[in-house]
Structures are given as C-alpha cells and as structure tokens.
Amino acid sequence: MELSSTNLLVFNERLSRLVYAKFEGDIRAQNGESLFVAFMLGKAFKTHEAIILLCRHGYAEDAFMLARTLFELMVTTSYILRDTTEKTLTRYLEHDWITRKEMYDYIKTDDKLLEALNKQIESGERDWGTIEEIEVEYKRVVDEYGFTRYDSWSGKNIAGMAQLIGR
C-alpha cells in the first residue's frame, strides 16, 4: 500500500472510530492515576479528531501544531506514570493553583475582564471558589514545591521530561 495523505487520513479515521468505541464503554477510575490517564486520553482523542478535521480541510500546518500537543500529552503522561507514588501526579495537579493565580493577576490588569469575572462570581451560577482561596493555595504550593511564576509544573521543559522517559 502506497503511503499517501489520503491513506493516512483513512487510517486515522479508522483509528479514531476504534478509540471512540472504547470511550463509549463505562470508564471507571480506580485511583488518581487512572483518572488522570482517562483525562489525558480524552484530551488526546479530541486533539486527534481536530487534527483529522484540519487535514480534511487542507490545514496541514495547523494540524501539525496540534500534533505537537499529542507528543506533549504523551511525554507528560509517561513522565507522571513513571512515579509509582503519585507524588508527581499531585505536583502536576497542584500546579493548577499557579495557573489560576497567573490568570487572576492578568484579569486584574483589565477593568472589563475584572468586571466580567466579578459578575460571574456574584451570579452564583457556579462555585468559582474565592480569590482568597486562590491566594492561599498559591502561597501553599509555592512554599511546598518551590514553584516560581511561569515555571513548568515539573521544573523541566518538555525536552527534559522527554529525555528522562527515553523519548
């Protein structure tokens, strides 16, 4: 079989249908690690679907950018799963407080964004937590993990993590 873009697209569409059939089943997480893997697989599946869609419509360069996302998901997942204690997974999850603080700090720089956030919080439609909670948890994870602003959650870049997992 000749390797052509049409053949690759057909192959990837078949692969997508196989994976989707598995996702239709009941997926149950036994622990934090399996829940994380299910999340990452779901993200990878949606990214793969977006790549197929972009390719089908002639946007190969944009699809290529998303293919890097698949690589980064694989590296991140493999890096986390090499630790049998779940400490690395906890570090990954805790880094979310850093991201929340960075987003809130950005929102504070724009009056319209801050007003929109305050309206969302006041509406009570969702439990957004509180800004105080973000500040407290941010300080806690900075103290516990030594995160600095705009740090990678692992303290390594993607190339460093890839090298550690042998990729």
Backbone bond lengths (Angstrom), bond angles and torsions (degrees), N, CA, C in turn:
res aa  C-N    CA-C-N  psi(-1)  N-CA   C-N-CA  omega(-1)  CA-C   N-CA-C  phi
1 M - - - 1.452 - - 1.527 108.60 -
2 E 1.294 115.20 129.07 1.465 121.73 178.64 1.530 109.50 -72.57
3 L 1.321 115.99 137.48 1.460 121.08 179.86 1.529 108.56 -86.92
4 S 1.301 115.70 100.98 1.462 120.71 179.41 1.516 109.04 -122.61
5 S 1.319 115.46 167.62 1.468 118.82 179.60 1.521 110.43 -63.84
6 T 1.322 118.40 -33.67 1.464 121.25 177.96 1.524 110.13 -65.83
7 N 1.340 116.20 -45.29 1.469 119.68 178.82 1.528 111.17 -62.11
8 L 1.333 116.38 -41.23 1.464 119.61 178.41 1.519 111.53 -63.52
9 L 1.319 116.66 -40.39 1.464 120.46 179.23 1.525 110.67 -64.62
10 V 1.327 116.69 -44.92 1.470 121.10 178.21 1.532 110.15 -61.56
11 F 1.338 116.96 -45.08 1.462 121.25 178.37 1.534 110.46 -58.88
12 N 1.330 116.92 -46.15 1.461 120.30 -178.60 1.520 112.34 -67.50
13 E 1.310 117.83 -33.33 1.466 120.17 176.35 1.529 110.54 -67.67
14 R 1.332 117.62 -38.51 1.472 121.17 176.03 1.532 110.24 -64.59
15 L 1.312 115.00 -44.58 1.464 120.16 177.85 1.524 110.54 -58.65
16 S 1.303 116.11 -43.31 1.459 121.39 180.00 1.531 111.03 -61.37
17 R 1.326 117.12 -43.09 1.476 120.12 178.95 1.522 111.46 -63.85
18 L 1.343 117.22 -38.75 1.465 120.63 178.04 1.534 111.19 -62.50
19 V 1.319 115.51 -46.25 1.462 120.00 -179.37 1.526 109.87 -66.08
20 Y 1.315 117.68 -42.45 1.464 120.98 179.90 1.526 111.05 -59.47
21 A 1.322 116.27 -39.81 1.465 120.00 178.34 1.529 110.77 -60.09
22 K 1.325 116.93 -37.47 1.469 120.45 177.31 1.528 110.77 -68.28
23 F 1.332 117.24 -38.19 1.465 120.78 179.93 1.517 112.27 -68.30
24 E 1.313 117.69 -23.82 1.461 119.98 178.57 1.523 111.94 -68.83
25 G 1.320 116.60 -20.85 1.457 121.00 177.85 1.521 110.99 -72.55
26 D 1.301 115.73 172.90 1.456 121.76 179.82 1.522 108.98 -81.96
27 I 1.323 116.33 112.24 1.459 120.98 179.46 1.523 107.83 -100.68
28 R 1.306 116.35 121.47 1.462 121.26 179.96 1.518 109.62 -120.55
29 A 1.299 113.95 133.56 1.464 119.11 179.32 1.527 109.22 -89.90
30 Q 1.326 115.74 130.20 1.462 120.58 177.61 1.529 111.21 -88.20
31 N 1.328 116.06 -23.80 1.463 120.36 -177.36 1.530 108.28 -158.68
32 G 1.323 115.63 -178.36 1.455 120.19 -179.60 1.507 112.88 -61.42
33 E 1.314 115.14 -36.52 1.460 120.33 -178.95 1.528 111.18 -64.95
34 S 1.317 117.99 -45.39 1.466 119.96 -179.07 1.530 111.22 -70.11
35 L 1.322 117.45 -32.32 1.462 120.64 175.07 1.523 110.00 -65.36
36 F 1.327 116.59 -42.42 1.460 121.77 177.44 1.528 110.60 -61.17
37 V 1.332 117.24 -45.76 1.464 121.08 -179.83 1.537 110.21 -62.02
38 A 1.317 116.80 -42.03 1.468 119.84 178.05 1.526 110.78 -60.97
39 F 1.338 116.79 -42.29 1.462 121.01 177.61 1.529 110.70 -61.72
40 M 1.330 116.94 -47.56 1.464 120.89 -177.74 1.528 111.13 -65.84
41 L 1.320 117.53 -38.31 1.460 120.29 176.91 1.526 111.03 -64.71
42 G 1.321 115.71 -40.92 1.463 119.31 176.77 1.518 111.67 -61.53
43 K 1.325 115.86 -43.58 1.470 120.81 178.00 1.522 110.43 -63.40
44 A 1.320 117.02 -44.04 1.466 121.15 179.58 1.530 110.50 -63.22
45 F 1.330 116.49 -40.38 1.461 120.28 179.70 1.524 110.53 -61.83
46 K 1.335 117.10 -46.90 1.465 119.82 -179.98 1.525 111.42 -64.92
47 T 1.316 117.03 -37.90 1.464 120.69 178.01 1.523 110.13 -65.59
48 H 1.331 116.81 -42.22 1.466 121.26 177.52 1.531 110.10 -60.92
49 E 1.317 116.93 -43.36 1.468 121.06 177.46 1.533 110.91 -59.78
50 A 1.335 116.58 -41.68 1.461 120.56 178.82 1.530 110.78 -64.78
51 I 1.320 116.95 -38.05 1.470 121.07 177.55 1.528 110.09 -61.77
52 I 1.316 116.95 -46.27 1.466 120.92 178.77 1.520 110.37 -60.24
53 L 1.309 116.57 -45.32 1.467 120.99 179.77 1.525 111.20 -60.35
54 L 1.316 117.26 -46.13 1.463 121.00 178.98 1.530 111.23 -62.93
55 C 1.316 116.87 -43.88 1.470 120.02 178.96 1.530 110.95 -62.36
56 R 1.312 116.01 -42.83 1.461 120.41 -178.91 1.532 111.07 -59.79
57 H 1.323 116.51 -28.54 1.464 120.77 -177.90 1.528 113.41 -103.20
58 G 1.333 116.78 11.77 1.447 120.68 172.44 1.520 115.83 85.12
59 Y 1.326 118.13 20.45 1.462 121.47 -179.73 1.531 110.81 -108.20
60 A 1.311 115.72 60.29 1.464 121.11 -175.10 1.523 112.53 -62.45
61 E 1.339 117.77 -38.58 1.465 120.12 -178.74 1.525 110.76 -63.13
62 D 1.334 116.18 -41.02 1.467 119.95 178.53 1.529 110.43 -68.83
63 A 1.329 116.52 -37.38 1.462 120.73 177.27 1.525 110.27 -63.40
64 F 1.320 116.18 -38.91 1.454 120.45 178.86 1.528 111.23 -60.85
65 M 1.330 116.70 -38.26 1.471 120.05 178.19 1.525 110.51 -62.93
66 L 1.325 116.69 -39.18 1.466 119.67 177.63 1.526 111.67 -70.88
67 A 1.317 117.10 -29.23 1.469 119.64 177.21 1.522 110.10 -61.39
68 R 1.313 116.88 -32.58 1.467 119.72 175.78 1.532 109.84 -63.23
69 T 1.320 116.33 -36.23 1.462 120.24 177.32 1.524 110.31 -60.23
70 L 1.333 117.38 -40.56 1.469 120.14 177.52 1.527 110.64 -61.61
71 F 1.326 116.29 -41.37 1.459 119.94 177.60 1.527 110.16 -62.11
72 E 1.319 117.03 -45.61 1.465 120.31 -179.00 1.526 111.66 -65.00
73 L 1.332 117.55 -36.76 1.468 120.38 175.73 1.530 110.42 -63.05
74 M 1.331 116.77 -41.95 1.458 120.41 179.03 1.524 110.66 -64.23
75 V 1.322 116.79 -44.60 1.464 120.31 -179.06 1.528 109.81 -63.92
76 T 1.321 116.98 -48.38 1.466 120.90 -179.15 1.524 110.88 -59.37
77 T 1.328 116.70 -46.78 1.465 120.73 -179.05 1.528 110.67 -63.34
78 S 1.307 117.12 -46.94 1.472 120.49 179.70 1.521 111.31 -62.90
79 Y 1.311 116.81 -40.43 1.463 121.72 179.93 1.532 110.19 -62.66
80 I 1.315 116.31 -43.87 1.473 120.60 -179.85 1.526 110.96 -68.40
81 L 1.328 116.98 -42.31 1.469 120.37 -175.56 1.518 113.89 -73.07
82 R 1.315 118.15 -14.65 1.471 119.00 178.47 1.528 110.64 -71.72
83 D 1.327 117.57 -16.17 1.463 122.91 178.59 1.528 108.90 -94.89
84 T 1.309 117.61 113.97 1.466 121.57 -177.56 1.524 113.39 -79.79
85 T 1.336 118.00 -4.97 1.467 120.67 -176.69 1.529 113.30 -93.53
86 E 1.314 118.59 -9.43 1.465 125.01 -174.96 1.534 112.87 70.03
87 K 1.332 118.22 6.81 1.467 119.79 176.93 1.524 111.43 -64.70
88 T 1.324 116.49 -39.40 1.460 119.96 179.87 1.525 110.13 -67.73
89 L 1.322 117.27 -39.03 1.464 120.84 176.32 1.528 110.15 -62.18
90 T 1.319 117.07 -44.37 1.463 120.93 179.22 1.523 110.15 -61.19
91 R 1.309 117.19 -42.46 1.477 121.18 177.86 1.532 110.06 -59.71
92 Y 1.342 116.25 -44.18 1.468 121.58 178.50 1.535 110.35 -58.86
93 L 1.317 116.08 -47.67 1.465 120.47 -178.93 1.534 112.16 -67.51
94 E 1.314 116.69 -39.15 1.469 121.01 -179.60 1.526 112.03 -65.56
95 H 1.330 116.72 -28.14 1.466 119.88 -179.62 1.528 111.66 -62.19
96 D 1.322 116.97 -17.37 1.468 120.31 177.76 1.525 111.44 -57.25
97 W 1.330 117.94 -32.23 1.471 120.44 178.41 1.523 110.99 -65.07
98 I 1.317 117.00 -32.83 1.465 120.99 176.62 1.525 108.99 -65.82
99 T 1.322 115.76 -46.28 1.461 120.81 179.94 1.523 110.93 -61.88
100 R 1.327 116.93 -43.59 1.468 120.02 178.81 1.522 111.61 -60.55
101 K 1.317 115.86 -43.37 1.472 120.10 179.58 1.523 110.42 -64.03
102 E 1.317 117.40 -43.35 1.462 120.62 178.87 1.529 110.58 -62.00
103 M 1.335 117.06 -40.90 1.467 119.97 178.65 1.520 110.78 -65.83
104 Y 1.328 115.99 -44.85 1.464 118.71 179.72 1.527 110.84 -63.03
105 D 1.318 117.38 -42.55 1.470 120.01 178.16 1.523 111.23 -59.74
106 Y 1.334 116.61 -36.67 1.466 119.75 177.13 1.532 110.37 -68.21
107 I 1.323 116.59 -45.24 1.463 120.88 -179.25 1.525 110.41 -58.37
108 K 1.328 117.23 -37.63 1.470 121.02 179.77 1.526 112.83 -61.98
109 T 1.326 118.02 -19.73 1.464 120.84 -178.01 1.525 112.45 -82.59
110 D 1.335 117.27 -7.90 1.464 121.32 -176.22 1.529 109.39 -129.06
111 D 1.323 116.72 113.99 1.466 120.99 -176.15 1.527 112.68 -56.99
112 K 1.326 118.07 -38.77 1.471 120.81 -179.01 1.536 110.88 -67.92
113 L 1.317 116.55 -41.30 1.464 119.57 177.68 1.524 111.15 -65.23
114 L 1.328 116.40 -41.82 1.460 120.92 179.81 1.524 110.76 -64.40
115 E 1.309 116.28 -41.04 1.466 120.68 177.81 1.532 110.56 -63.01
116 A 1.331 117.00 -43.36 1.468 120.87 178.99 1.526 111.07 -63.48
117 L 1.329 117.36 -41.76 1.463 120.89 177.74 1.521 110.74 -62.54
118 N 1.315 117.00 -46.62 1.467 120.52 -179.83 1.521 111.63 -61.23
119 K 1.329 117.86 -37.44 1.471 121.01 176.97 1.522 110.42 -64.19
120 Q 1.337 116.65 -42.02 1.463 120.50 178.13 1.523 111.30 -62.02
121 I 1.318 116.20 -43.98 1.464 120.72 -179.87 1.524 110.34 -64.61
122 E 1.330 116.60 -45.99 1.465 121.28 -178.18 1.518 112.73 -67.16
123 S 1.326 118.00 -26.55 1.469 120.78 -178.12 1.526 111.43 -64.58
124 G 1.327 116.79 -28.02 1.459 120.50 179.41 1.516 113.85 72.34
125 E 1.335 118.04 7.21 1.463 120.86 -179.16 1.517 112.25 -65.84
126 R 1.322 116.30 -32.48 1.460 121.89 178.98 1.510 108.62 -130.95
127 D 1.317 114.64 153.88 1.453 119.06 173.33 1.520 107.13 -87.54
128 W 1.312 116.61 97.69 1.457 121.84 -177.42 1.520 111.15 -84.24
129 G 1.307 117.76 -3.61 1.455 119.07 -170.82 1.522 106.58 75.48
130 T 1.282 115.95 -164.49 1.461 118.44 179.33 1.518 109.61 -127.63
131 I 1.302 113.57 159.24 1.461 119.27 176.38 1.528 108.93 -63.14
132 E 1.334 116.31 -36.06 1.468 119.76 177.79 1.525 110.78 -61.34
133 E 1.342 116.30 -39.55 1.467 120.31 178.50 1.534 110.03 -62.63
134 I 1.310 116.59 -42.34 1.471 120.22 178.53 1.522 109.76 -60.57
135 E 1.322 116.46 -45.78 1.468 120.40 -179.30 1.532 111.19 -62.14
136 V 1.337 117.04 -45.05 1.463 121.68 -178.44 1.533 110.51 -64.86
137 E 1.341 116.82 -47.66 1.466 120.67 -178.31 1.525 111.15 -68.40
138 Y 1.309 117.16 -35.47 1.465 121.05 176.02 1.527 109.61 -58.96
139 K 1.311 116.03 -49.61 1.470 120.20 -179.69 1.535 110.40 -61.27
140 R 1.332 116.49 -42.03 1.462 120.86 -179.08 1.532 111.17 -60.50
141 V 1.347 117.19 -48.95 1.464 118.52 -176.53 1.526 111.81 -72.77
142 V 1.336 117.40 -29.69 1.471 119.63 174.46 1.523 109.02 -63.89
143 D 1.330 116.01 -45.49 1.463 120.01 179.79 1.532 111.62 -66.32
144 E 1.329 116.63 -41.73 1.464 120.72 -175.20 1.527 112.70 -73.53
145 Y 1.335 117.12 -42.12 1.462 120.51 -173.43 1.527 114.16 -107.85
146 G 1.316 116.71 -9.99 1.458 119.54 -179.11 1.518 113.45 73.82
147 F 1.343 116.62 21.09 1.455 119.32 177.59 1.523 109.60 -60.66
148 T 1.310 115.77 145.11 1.458 120.61 169.67 1.520 106.96 -119.09
149 R 1.297 115.71 164.66 1.465 118.76 -177.80 1.519 110.31 -55.34
150 Y 1.315 114.04 136.72 1.459 123.31 176.00 1.525 113.30 64.13
151 D 1.329 116.48 18.89 1.459 121.55 173.50 1.522 109.41 -72.15
152 S 1.313 115.48 153.49 1.452 120.81 167.42 1.529 107.13 -70.39
153 W 1.307 117.69 148.71 1.462 121.24 -179.52 1.530 110.99 -59.91
154 S 1.337 117.01 -30.93 1.464 120.12 -175.80 1.523 113.05 -94.57
155 G 1.333 116.52 -10.42 1.453 120.21 -174.24 1.523 112.22 81.77
156 K 1.337 115.89 3.32 1.465 121.58 179.42 1.525 108.22 -128.60
157 N 1.323 116.34 154.60 1.455 118.37 172.30 1.523 109.03 -82.67
158 I 1.313 116.47 175.49 1.467 119.84 -175.77 1.527 111.42 -62.77
159 A 1.338 117.04 -34.87 1.475 120.33 178.19 1.526 110.56 -65.27
160 G 1.323 117.29 -39.97 1.455 121.03 179.07 1.527 111.85 -65.35
161 M 1.336 116.26 -41.44 1.470 119.23 177.80 1.523 109.85 -67.48
162 A 1.335 117.33 -41.65 1.461 121.37 -179.91 1.522 110.53 -59.95
163 Q 1.313 116.05 -42.54 1.463 119.83 179.73 1.534 110.65 -63.12
164 L 1.327 116.61 -41.42 1.465 119.84 -179.85 1.527 113.26 -64.32
165 I 1.332 116.81 -29.41 1.476 118.94 179.68 1.524 111.68 -95.75
166 G 1.328 116.39 3.76 1.455 119.94 176.39 1.521 114.72 80.42
167 R 1.291 117.08 29.20 1.479 120.76 178.83 1.497 110.77 -114.02
